[in-house]
């Protein structure tokens, strides 16, 4: 069974009244309330898209009705689908999916696989706020190994160095999210040997290798560009069986529209016009990177 790679460009999504009210009706109440607490419209849109991506996956690929399940969160805040009884859920072959979402820059993304651990992270290449690139690197020095910094600084121009910086960052975050350890993980424990040095849009690469505590690990990392400014990395864990997914071609991200997100949706909540009024009052995003989900 093939995995899933979906992307939604929430940065260019300007919700209409009917779209935002419908979206709010199609997520669980606690998630609607959580999204409503965001100060910035961009963060609210990204979080909403992330929840809709997950529900679309569970509905279309795992066989549950849109209104036939509840998503929960781990102690670290990672969404998951609790195991349901055979009487309430589909066949057990659908029950082993792992999924992960990320949103940053202009995109919300989801990666899912029937069996292996999976983590995803998207990063936009952007100039640091008020500091120079080199000062930004100095502040972030403890996040990467000496070899990784050598690779980053050898990239050429400031833009090329930032590209490689964010590519390394997405790789590390995808791994940490796959194993579910959260913010306490020492990022210097993992070292990435990047290949190729430059990527092209429209291609998915699997050549990069990861070393954990100086030992090469049998993880697969799929890297691609959503556009010239956005890197996305998907971490795929070790296989317990024959590892056949590595023999299949890598999966490109499919860009979805809002209509795609809600094509199978069934409203869970009553219509709430005040939710739209509250959204209209939210501020435009500041000139900083938005948070990842």
Phi and psi restraints in degrees (value plus and minus 20) as a CYANA .aco file:
   2 UNK   PHI     -96.4   -56.4
   2 UNK   PSI     125.7   165.7
   3 UNK   PHI     -93.2   -53.2
   3 UNK   PSI    -198.3  -158.3
   4 UNK   PHI    -145.9  -105.9
   4 UNK   PSI     117.2   157.2
   5 UNK   PHI    -155.2  -115.2
   5 UNK   PSI      89.9   129.9
   6 UNK   PHI    -144.7  -104.7
   6 UNK   PSI     125.1   165.1
   7 UNK   PHI    -154.7  -114.7
   7 UNK   PSI     125.3   165.3
   8 UNK   PHI    -152.2  -112.2
   8 UNK   PSI     109.4   149.4
   9 UNK   PHI    -108.4   -68.4
   9 UNK   PSI      64.5   104.5
  10 UNK   PHI     -93.4   -53.4
  10 UNK   PSI     -40.0     0.0
  11 UNK   PHI     -82.9   -42.9
  11 UNK   PSI     -54.1   -14.1
  12 UNK   PHI    -119.7   -79.7
  12 UNK   PSI     -18.1    21.9
  13 UNK   PHI    -100.5   -60.5
  13 UNK   PSI      97.7   137.7
  14 UNK   PHI    -131.0   -91.0
  14 UNK   PSI      72.7   112.7
  15 UNK   PHI     -82.0   -42.0
  15 UNK   PSI     117.9   157.9
  16 UNK   PHI     -99.4   -59.4
  16 UNK   PSI     149.9   189.9
  17 UNK   PHI     -78.0   -38.0
  17 UNK   PSI     -66.2   -26.2
  18 UNK   PHI     -86.8   -46.8
  18 UNK   PSI     -56.5   -16.5
  19 UNK   PHI     -85.3   -45.3
  19 UNK   PSI     -66.7   -26.7
  20 UNK   PHI     -88.3   -48.3
  20 UNK   PSI     -59.6   -19.6
  21 UNK   PHI     -86.5   -46.5
  21 UNK   PSI     -60.8   -20.8
  22 UNK   PHI     -83.9   -43.9
  22 UNK   PSI     -65.8   -25.8
  23 UNK   PHI     -77.0   -37.0
  23 UNK   PSI     -63.5   -23.5
  24 UNK   PHI     -85.6   -45.6
  24 UNK   PSI     -48.8    -8.8
  25 UNK   PHI     -96.0   -56.0
  25 UNK   PSI     -39.6     0.4
  26 UNK   PHI    -119.6   -79.6
  26 UNK   PSI     -11.4    28.6
  27 UNK   PHI    -139.9   -99.9
  27 UNK   PSI     145.0   185.0
  28 UNK   PHI     -87.7   -47.7
  28 UNK   PSI     133.6   173.6
  29 UNK   PHI     -75.9   -35.9
  29 UNK   PSI     -66.3   -26.3
  30 UNK   PHI     -85.2   -45.2
  30 UNK   PSI     -50.9   -10.9
  31 UNK   PHI     -94.2   -54.2
  31 UNK   PSI     -59.6   -19.6
  32 UNK   PHI     -78.2   -38.2
  32 UNK   PSI     -64.5   -24.5
  33 UNK   PHI     -86.6   -46.6
  33 UNK   PSI     -60.3   -20.3
  34 UNK   PHI     -82.9   -42.9
  34 UNK   PSI     -64.6   -24.6
  35 UNK   PHI     -83.7   -43.7
  35 UNK   PSI     -56.9   -16.9
  36 UNK   PHI     -85.6   -45.6
  36 UNK   PSI     -37.7     2.3
  37 UNK   PHI    -103.2   -63.2
  37 UNK   PSI     -30.9     9.1
  38 UNK   PHI     -84.4   -44.4
  38 UNK   PSI     120.0   160.0
  39 UNK   PHI     -97.4   -57.4
  39 UNK   PSI     -57.9   -17.9
  40 UNK   PHI    -121.4   -81.4
  40 UNK   PSI     118.0   158.0
  41 UNK   PHI     -79.4   -39.4
  41 UNK   PSI     -58.6   -18.6
  42 UNK   PHI     -82.6   -42.6
  42 UNK   PSI     -60.5   -20.5
  43 UNK   PHI     -86.9   -46.9
  43 UNK   PSI     -59.3   -19.3
  44 UNK   PHI     -84.7   -44.7
  44 UNK   PSI     -62.2   -22.2
  45 UNK   PHI     -83.7   -43.7
  45 UNK   PSI     -62.6   -22.6
  46 UNK   PHI     -84.0   -44.0
  46 UNK   PSI     -64.5   -24.5
  47 UNK   PHI     -85.8   -45.8
  47 UNK   PSI     -60.7   -20.7
  48 UNK   PHI     -82.0   -42.0
  48 UNK   PSI     -65.4   -25.4
  49 UNK   PHI     -80.6   -40.6
  49 UNK   PSI     -60.4   -20.4
  50 UNK   PHI     -80.9   -40.9
  50 UNK   PSI     -61.9   -21.9
  51 UNK   PHI     -88.2   -48.2
  51 UNK   PSI     -60.2   -20.2
  52 UNK   PHI     -86.5   -46.5
  52 UNK   PSI     -56.8   -16.8
  53 UNK   PHI     -79.8   -39.8
  53 UNK   PSI     -64.2   -24.2
  54 UNK   PHI     -85.2   -45.2
  54 UNK   PSI     -65.9   -25.9
  55 UNK   PHI     -84.8   -44.8
  55 UNK   PSI     -56.3   -16.3
  56 UNK   PHI     -81.7   -41.7
  56 UNK   PSI     -62.8   -22.8
  57 UNK   PHI     -81.3   -41.3
  57 UNK   PSI     -70.7   -30.7
  58 UNK   PHI     -81.7   -41.7
  58 UNK   PSI     -57.3   -17.3
  59 UNK   PHI     -92.3   -52.3
  59 UNK   PSI     -70.0   -30.0
  60 UNK   PHI    -104.1   -64.1
  60 UNK   PSI     -53.8   -13.8
  61 UNK   PHI    -126.2   -86.2
  61 UNK   PSI     -43.7    -3.7
  62 UNK   PHI    -123.6   -83.6
  62 UNK   PSI     -28.4    11.6
  63 UNK   PHI      69.1   109.1
  63 UNK   PSI      -8.9    31.1
  64 UNK   PHI    -112.8   -72.8
  64 UNK   PSI     128.4   168.4
  65 UNK   PHI     -86.8   -46.8
  65 UNK   PSI     128.1   168.1
  66 UNK   PHI     -74.3   -34.3
  66 UNK   PSI     -57.1   -17.1
  67 UNK   PHI    -120.3   -80.3
  67 UNK   PSI      -1.2    38.8
  68 UNK   PHI    -127.2   -87.2
  68 UNK   PSI      -4.4    35.6
  69 UNK   PHI    -175.1  -135.1
  69 UNK   PSI     143.5   183.5
  70 UNK   PHI    -145.9  -105.9
  70 UNK   PSI     113.6   153.6
  71 UNK   PHI    -106.3   -66.3
  71 UNK   PSI     122.4   162.4
  72 UNK   PHI    -140.1  -100.1
  72 UNK   PSI     153.4   193.4
  73 UNK   PHI    -143.5  -103.5
  73 UNK   PSI     123.0   163.0
  74 UNK   PHI     -91.2   -51.2
  74 UNK   PSI     155.2   195.2
  75 UNK   PHI     -80.3   -40.3
  75 UNK   PSI     -45.0    -5.0
  76 UNK   PHI    -113.3   -73.3
  76 UNK   PSI     -14.5    25.5
  77 UNK   PHI      69.7   109.7
  77 UNK   PSI     -13.3    26.7
  78 UNK   PHI    -102.6   -62.6
  78 UNK   PSI     106.2   146.2
  79 UNK   PHI     -85.9   -45.9
  79 UNK   PSI     124.4   164.4
  80 UNK   PHI    -172.9  -132.9
  80 UNK   PSI     142.9   182.9
  81 UNK   PHI    -124.2   -84.2
  81 UNK   PSI      95.2   135.2
  82 UNK   PHI     -82.5   -42.5
  82 UNK   PSI     129.7   169.7
  83 UNK   PHI     -86.8   -46.8
  83 UNK   PSI     111.0   151.0
  84 UNK   PHI    -123.9   -83.9
  84 UNK   PSI     140.7   180.7
  85 UNK   PHI     -91.0   -51.0
  85 UNK   PSI     135.2   175.2
  86 UNK   PHI     -75.1   -35.1
  86 UNK   PSI     -47.1    -7.1
  87 UNK   PHI     -92.6   -52.6
  87 UNK   PSI     -44.4    -4.4
  88 UNK   PHI    -128.9   -88.9
  88 UNK   PSI     -33.7     6.3
  89 UNK   PHI    -138.4   -98.4
  89 UNK   PSI     152.5   192.5
  90 UNK   PHI     -97.0   -57.0
  90 UNK   PSI    -192.5  -152.5
  91 UNK   PHI     -78.3   -38.3
  91 UNK   PSI     131.5   171.5
  92 UNK   PHI     -81.2   -41.2
  92 UNK   PSI     -42.0    -2.0
  93 UNK   PHI     -84.4   -44.4
  93 UNK   PSI     -37.7     2.3
  94 UNK   PHI    -112.0   -72.0
  94 UNK   PSI     -26.5    13.5
  95 UNK   PHI    -108.6   -68.6
  95 UNK   PSI     -21.6    18.4
  96 UNK   PHI    -125.2   -85.2
  96 UNK   PSI      -6.5    33.5
  97 UNK   PHI     -88.3   -48.3
  97 UNK   PSI     118.0   158.0
  98 UNK   PHI    -132.8   -92.8
  98 UNK   PSI     122.1   162.1
  99 UNK   PHI    -164.1  -124.1
  99 UNK   PSI     140.3   180.3
 100 UNK   PHI    -174.3  -134.3
 100 UNK   PSI     127.5   167.5
 101 UNK   PHI    -146.0  -106.0
 101 UNK   PSI     137.6   177.6
 102 UNK   PHI    -170.0  -130.0
 102 UNK   PSI     126.7   166.7
 103 UNK   PHI    -162.2  -122.2
 103 UNK   PSI     112.8   152.8
 104 UNK   PHI    -185.1  -145.1
 104 UNK   PSI     130.2   170.2
 105 UNK   PHI      43.9    83.9
 105 UNK   PSI    -149.1  -109.1
 106 UNK   PHI    -117.8   -77.8
 106 UNK   PSI     -18.5    21.5
 107 UNK   PHI    -146.0  -106.0
 107 UNK   PSI     128.6   168.6
 108 UNK   PHI    -133.1   -93.1
 108 UNK   PSI     115.9   155.9
 109 UNK   PHI    -151.8  -111.8
 109 UNK   PSI     133.4   173.4
 110 UNK   PHI    -154.2  -114.2
 110 UNK   PSI     116.2   156.2
 111 UNK   PHI    -145.6  -105.6
 111 UNK   PSI     118.5   158.5
 112 UNK   PHI    -165.7  -125.7
 112 UNK   PSI     127.2   167.2
 113 UNK   PHI    -159.8  -119.8
 113 UNK   PSI     127.6   167.6
 114 UNK   PHI     -83.9   -43.9
 114 UNK   PSI     -48.8    -8.8
 115 UNK   PHI    -154.2  -114.2
 115 UNK   PSI     -75.9   -35.9
 116 UNK   PHI     -86.9   -46.9
 116 UNK   PSI     136.3   176.3
 117 UNK   PHI     -75.4   -35.4
 117 UNK   PSI     123.8   163.8
 118 UNK   PHI    -161.8  -121.8
 118 UNK   PSI     119.2   159.2
 119 UNK   PHI    -158.9  -118.9
 119 UNK   PSI     128.5   168.5
 120 UNK   PHI    -157.6  -117.6
 120 UNK   PSI     125.3   165.3
 121 UNK   PHI    -166.5  -126.5
 121 UNK   PSI     116.1   156.1
 122 UNK   PHI    -136.7   -96.7
 122 UNK   PSI     117.1   157.1
 123 UNK   PHI    -155.1  -115.1
 123 UNK   PSI     118.6   158.6
 124 UNK   PHI    -120.2   -80.2
 124 UNK   PSI     113.1   153.1
 125 UNK   PHI     -93.3   -53.3
 125 UNK   PSI      96.4   136.4
 126 UNK   PHI    -163.1  -123.1
 126 UNK   PSI     131.3   171.3
 127 UNK   PHI     -90.1   -50.1
 127 UNK   PSI     122.7   162.7
 128 UNK   PHI     -83.2   -43.2
 128 UNK   PSI     132.8   172.8
 129 UNK   PHI     -70.0   -30.0
 129 UNK   PSI    -109.2   -69.2
 130 UNK   PHI    -123.6   -83.6
 130 UNK   PSI     -29.3    10.7
 131 UNK   PHI    -116.8   -76.8
 131 UNK   PSI     144.0   184.0
 132 UNK   PHI     -94.6   -54.6
 132 UNK   PSI     146.5   186.5
 133 UNK   PHI     -80.1   -40.1
 133 UNK   PSI     -64.9   -24.9
 134 UNK   PHI     -87.5   -47.5
 134 UNK   PSI     -54.8   -14.8
 135 UNK   PHI     -88.2   -48.2
 135 UNK   PSI     -59.2   -19.2
 136 UNK   PHI     -79.7   -39.7
 136 UNK   PSI     -64.0   -24.0
 137 UNK   PHI     -83.2   -43.2
 137 UNK   PSI     -58.6   -18.6
 138 UNK   PHI     -81.7   -41.7
 138 UNK   PSI     -61.5   -21.5
 139 UNK   PHI     -85.2   -45.2
 139 UNK   PSI     -55.2   -15.2
 140 UNK   PHI    -112.6   -72.6
 140 UNK   PSI      -9.0    31.0
 141 UNK   PHI     -75.3   -35.3
 141 UNK   PSI     -56.9   -16.9
 142 UNK   PHI     -97.4   -57.4
 142 UNK   PSI     -24.4    15.6
 143 UNK   PHI    -103.9   -63.9
 143 UNK   PSI     -37.1     2.9
 144 UNK   PHI    -149.0  -109.0
 144 UNK   PSI     139.5   179.5
 145 UNK   PHI    -101.3   -61.3
 145 UNK   PSI     148.7   188.7
 146 UNK   PHI     -79.9   -39.9
 146 UNK   PSI     -60.9   -20.9
 147 UNK   PHI     -84.2   -44.2
 147 UNK   PSI     -60.4   -20.4
 148 UNK   PHI     -85.0   -45.0
 148 UNK   PSI     -61.2   -21.2
 149 UNK   PHI     -85.8   -45.8
 149 UNK   PSI     -56.2   -16.2
 150 UNK   PHI     -81.8   -41.8
 150 UNK   PSI     -62.2   -22.2
 151 UNK   PHI     -84.5   -44.5
 151 UNK   PSI     -63.9   -23.9
 152 UNK   PHI     -83.6   -43.6
 152 UNK   PSI     -67.0   -27.0
 153 UNK   PHI     -94.2   -54.2
 153 UNK   PSI     -36.0     4.0
 154 UNK   PHI    -106.9   -66.9
 154 UNK   PSI     -18.3    21.7
 155 UNK   PHI     -91.0   -51.0
 155 UNK   PSI     -43.1    -3.1
 156 UNK   PHI     100.3   140.3
 156 UNK   PSI    -138.6   -98.6
 157 UNK   PHI     -87.2   -47.2
 157 UNK   PSI     145.7   185.7
 158 UNK   PHI     -76.6   -36.6
 158 UNK   PSI     -60.9   -20.9
 159 UNK   PHI     -82.1   -42.1
 159 UNK   PSI     -64.8   -24.8
 160 UNK   PHI     -84.7   -44.7
 160 UNK   PSI     -58.0   -18.0
 161 UNK   PHI     -86.1   -46.1
 161 UNK   PSI     -60.8   -20.8
 162 UNK   PHI     -84.1   -44.1
 162 UNK   PSI     -59.7   -19.7
 163 UNK   PHI     -75.8   -35.8
 163 UNK   PSI     -68.1   -28.1
 164 UNK   PHI     -91.4   -51.4
 164 UNK   PSI     -53.7   -13.7
 165 UNK   PHI     -78.3   -38.3
 165 UNK   PSI     -71.5   -31.5
 166 UNK   PHI     -90.2   -50.2
 166 UNK   PSI     -47.8    -7.8
 167 UNK   PHI     -86.0   -46.0
 167 UNK   PSI     -65.5   -25.5
 168 UNK   PHI     -80.0   -40.0
 168 UNK   PSI     -62.4   -22.4
 169 UNK   PHI     -82.7   -42.7
 169 UNK   PSI     -64.2   -24.2
 170 UNK   PHI     -81.9   -41.9
 170 UNK   PSI     -59.8   -19.8
 171 UNK   PHI     -81.9   -41.9
 171 UNK   PSI     -66.9   -26.9
 172 UNK   PHI     -84.1   -44.1
 172 UNK   PSI     -64.4   -24.4
 173 UNK   PHI     -85.3   -45.3
 173 UNK   PSI     -57.4   -17.4
 174 UNK   PHI     -82.5   -42.5
 174 UNK   PSI     -59.2   -19.2
 175 UNK   PHI     -88.2   -48.2
 175 UNK   PSI     -66.6   -26.6
 176 UNK   PHI     -81.7   -41.7
 176 UNK   PSI     -58.8   -18.8
 177 UNK   PHI     -89.7   -49.7
 177 UNK   PSI     -54.1   -14.1
 178 UNK   PHI     -85.3   -45.3
 178 UNK   PSI     -60.7   -20.7
 179 UNK   PHI    -107.0   -67.0
 179 UNK   PSI     -31.9     8.1
 180 UNK   PHI      52.5    92.5
 180 UNK   PSI       8.8    48.8
 181 UNK   PHI    -107.3   -67.3
 181 UNK   PSI     -38.4     1.6
 182 UNK   PHI      60.8   100.8
 182 UNK   PSI    -182.2  -142.2
 183 UNK   PHI     -90.5   -50.5
 183 UNK   PSI     -36.7     3.3
 184 UNK   PHI     -97.8   -57.8
 184 UNK   PSI     -25.1    14.9
 185 UNK   PHI     -95.0   -55.0
 185 UNK   PSI     112.9   152.9
 186 UNK   PHI     -98.2   -58.2
 186 UNK   PSI      89.1   129.1
 187 UNK   PHI     -86.3   -46.3
 187 UNK   PSI     -38.4     1.6
 188 UNK   PHI     -94.5   -54.5
 188 UNK   PSI     -30.7     9.3
 189 UNK   PHI     -89.9   -49.9
 189 UNK   PSI     -46.0    -6.0
 190 UNK   PHI    -127.4   -87.4
 190 UNK   PSI     115.6   155.6
 191 UNK   PHI    -149.5  -109.5
 191 UNK   PSI     112.0   152.0
 192 UNK   PHI    -128.3   -88.3
 192 UNK   PSI     112.5   152.5
 193 UNK   PHI    -121.5   -81.5
 193 UNK   PSI      79.6   119.6
 194 UNK   PHI     -93.2   -53.2
 194 UNK   PSI     116.9   156.9
 195 UNK   PHI    -179.6  -139.6
 195 UNK   PSI     112.1   152.1
 196 UNK   PHI     -96.3   -56.3
 196 UNK   PSI     149.8   189.8
 197 UNK   PHI     -88.6   -48.6
 197 UNK   PSI     -52.6   -12.6
 198 UNK   PHI    -143.6  -103.6
 198 UNK   PSI     121.8   161.8
 199 UNK   PHI    -133.5   -93.5
 199 UNK   PSI     137.2   177.2
 200 UNK   PHI    -134.4   -94.4
 200 UNK   PSI     125.1   165.1
 201 UNK   PHI     -81.7   -41.7
 201 UNK   PSI     124.0   164.0
 202 UNK   PHI      69.9   109.9
 202 UNK   PSI     -21.0    19.0
 203 UNK   PHI    -142.3  -102.3
 203 UNK   PSI     131.7   171.7
 204 UNK   PHI    -138.2   -98.2
 204 UNK   PSI     111.2   151.2
 205 UNK   PHI    -134.5   -94.5
 205 UNK   PSI     123.6   163.6
 206 UNK   PHI    -147.1  -107.1
 206 UNK   PSI      -4.0    36.0
 207 UNK   PHI    -101.5   -61.5
 207 UNK   PSI     -44.1    -4.1
 208 UNK   PHI     -83.2   -43.2
 208 UNK   PSI     117.3   157.3
 209 UNK   PHI    -135.0   -95.0
 209 UNK   PSI     130.5   170.5
 210 UNK   PHI    -136.8   -96.8
 210 UNK   PSI     119.1   159.1
 211 UNK   PHI    -136.5   -96.5
 211 UNK   PSI     109.1   149.1
 212 UNK   PHI    -133.5   -93.5
 212 UNK   PSI     100.7   140.7
 213 UNK   PHI      31.4    71.4
 213 UNK   PSI      23.6    63.6
 214 UNK   PHI      51.6    91.6
 214 UNK   PSI     -11.0    29.0
 215 UNK   PHI    -134.5   -94.5
 215 UNK   PSI     111.3   151.3
 216 UNK   PHI     -86.3   -46.3
 216 UNK   PSI     114.7   154.7
 217 UNK   PHI    -128.7   -88.7
 217 UNK   PSI     128.5   168.5
 218 UNK   PHI    -108.3   -68.3
 218 UNK   PSI      37.1    77.1
 219 UNK   PHI    -127.1   -87.1
 219 UNK   PSI     132.7   172.7
 220 UNK   PHI    -130.8   -90.8
 220 UNK   PSI     116.4   156.4
 221 UNK   PHI    -143.5  -103.5
 221 UNK   PSI     101.3   141.3
 222 UNK   PHI    -119.4   -79.4
 222 UNK   PSI     105.7   145.7
 223 UNK   PHI    -141.6  -101.6
 223 UNK   PSI     122.8   162.8
 224 UNK   PHI    -178.4  -138.4
 224 UNK   PSI     149.4   189.4
 225 UNK   PHI    -129.9   -89.9
 225 UNK   PSI     104.7   144.7
 226 UNK   PHI     -95.0   -55.0
 226 UNK   PSI     -55.0   -15.0
 227 UNK   PHI    -177.8  -137.8
 227 UNK   PSI    -192.1  -152.1
 228 UNK   PHI     -86.1   -46.1
 228 UNK   PSI     -36.7     3.3
 229 UNK   PHI    -127.1   -87.1
 229 UNK   PSI     -30.9     9.1
 230 UNK   PHI    -141.0  -101.0
 230 UNK   PSI      97.3   137.3
 231 UNK   PHI    -113.7   -73.7
 231 UNK   PSI     125.3   165.3
 232 UNK   PHI    -154.6  -114.6
 232 UNK   PSI     115.4   155.4
 233 UNK   PHI    -143.4  -103.4
 233 UNK   PSI     116.0   156.0
 234 UNK   PHI    -139.0   -99.0
 234 UNK   PSI     102.1   142.1
 235 UNK   PHI    -116.5   -76.5
 235 UNK   PSI     108.1   148.1
 236 UNK   PHI    -140.4  -100.4
 236 UNK   PSI     101.0   141.0
 237 UNK   PHI     -92.6   -52.6
 237 UNK   PSI     154.1   194.1
 238 UNK   PHI     -81.2   -41.2
 238 UNK   PSI     127.9   167.9
 239 UNK   PHI    -111.9   -71.9
 239 UNK   PSI     120.0   160.0
 240 UNK   PHI    -108.2   -68.2
 240 UNK   PSI     -37.4     2.6
 241 UNK   PHI    -130.0   -90.0
 241 UNK   PSI    -147.0  -107.0
 242 UNK   PHI    -106.8   -66.8
 242 UNK   PSI     -20.4    19.6
 243 UNK   PHI      44.1    84.1
 243 UNK   PSI       9.4    49.4
 244 UNK   PHI     -86.1   -46.1
 244 UNK   PSI     -41.3    -1.3
 245 UNK   PHI     -82.8   -42.8
 245 UNK   PSI     -46.3    -6.3
 246 UNK   PHI     -90.0   -50.0
 246 UNK   PSI     -40.3    -0.3
 247 UNK   PHI    -102.4   -62.4
 247 UNK   PSI     -37.6     2.4
 248 UNK   PHI    -100.0   -60.0
 248 UNK   PSI     132.9   172.9
 249 UNK   PHI     -85.2   -45.2
 249 UNK   PSI     127.2   167.2
 250 UNK   PHI     -84.0   -44.0
 250 UNK   PSI     137.3   177.3
 251 UNK   PHI    -122.4   -82.4
 251 UNK   PSI     109.8   149.8
 252 UNK   PHI    -100.9   -60.9
 252 UNK   PSI     134.2   174.2
 253 UNK   PHI     -95.8   -55.8
 253 UNK   PSI     115.0   155.0
 254 UNK   PHI    -117.7   -77.7
 254 UNK   PSI     106.1   146.1
 255 UNK   PHI    -103.7   -63.7
 255 UNK   PSI     102.8   142.8
 256 UNK   PHI    -122.5   -82.5
 256 UNK   PSI     132.8   172.8
 257 UNK   PHI    -115.1   -75.1
 257 UNK   PSI     151.6   191.6
 258 UNK   PHI     -82.0   -42.0
 258 UNK   PSI     -58.6   -18.6
 259 UNK   PHI     -78.5   -38.5
 259 UNK   PSI     -57.6   -17.6
 260 UNK   PHI     -84.2   -44.2
 260 UNK   PSI     -60.1   -20.1
 261 UNK   PHI     -80.4   -40.4
 261 UNK   PSI     -57.2   -17.2
 262 UNK   PHI    -131.2   -91.2
 262 UNK   PSI      -3.5    36.5
 263 UNK   PHI     -82.6   -42.6
 263 UNK   PSI     -48.0    -8.0
 264 UNK   PHI    -133.6   -93.6
 264 UNK   PSI      -7.7    32.3
 265 UNK   PHI     -94.8   -54.8
 265 UNK   PSI     125.1   165.1
 266 UNK   PHI    -141.7  -101.7
 266 UNK   PSI     102.5   142.5
 267 UNK   PHI     -75.4   -35.4
 267 UNK   PSI     116.3   156.3
 268 UNK   PHI    -120.9   -80.9
 268 UNK   PSI     -40.1    -0.1
 269 UNK   PHI    -148.9  -108.9
 269 UNK   PSI     144.6   184.6
 270 UNK   PHI     -94.6   -54.6
 270 UNK   PSI     137.9   177.9
 271 UNK   PHI     -84.5   -44.5
 271 UNK   PSI     119.0   159.0
 272 UNK   PHI    -153.0  -113.0
 272 UNK   PSI      67.4   107.4
 273 UNK   PHI     -78.7   -38.7
 273 UNK   PSI     -50.1   -10.1
 274 UNK   PHI     -85.1   -45.1
 274 UNK   PSI     -46.1    -6.1
 275 UNK   PHI     -85.6   -45.6
 275 UNK   PSI     -57.3   -17.3
 276 UNK   PHI     -87.4   -47.4
 276 UNK   PSI     -62.1   -22.1
 277 UNK   PHI     -81.9   -41.9
 277 UNK   PSI     -59.1   -19.1
 278 UNK   PHI     -85.9   -45.9
 278 UNK   PSI     -60.5   -20.5
 279 UNK   PHI     -82.8   -42.8
 279 UNK   PSI     -59.5   -19.5
 280 UNK   PHI     -84.1   -44.1
 280 UNK   PSI     -43.1    -3.1
 281 UNK   PHI    -106.8   -66.8
 281 UNK   PSI     -28.1    11.9
 282 UNK   PHI     -88.8   -48.8
 282 UNK   PSI     132.3   172.3
 283 UNK   PHI     -99.7   -59.7
 283 UNK   PSI     136.6   176.6
 284 UNK   PHI     -87.8   -47.8
 284 UNK   PSI     132.5   172.5
 285 UNK   PHI     -84.9   -44.9
 285 UNK   PSI     121.3   161.3
 286 UNK   PHI     -92.7   -52.7
 286 UNK   PSI     152.3   192.3
 287 UNK   PHI    -103.0   -63.0
 287 UNK   PSI      45.4    85.4
 288 UNK   PHI    -166.1  -126.1
 288 UNK   PSI     150.6   190.6
 289 UNK   PHI     -97.0   -57.0
 289 UNK   PSI     118.3   158.3
 290 UNK   PHI     -98.5   -58.5
 290 UNK   PSI     143.6   183.6
 291 UNK   PHI     -96.9   -56.9
 291 UNK   PSI     132.3   172.3
 292 UNK   PHI    -110.6   -70.6
 292 UNK   PSI     127.2   167.2
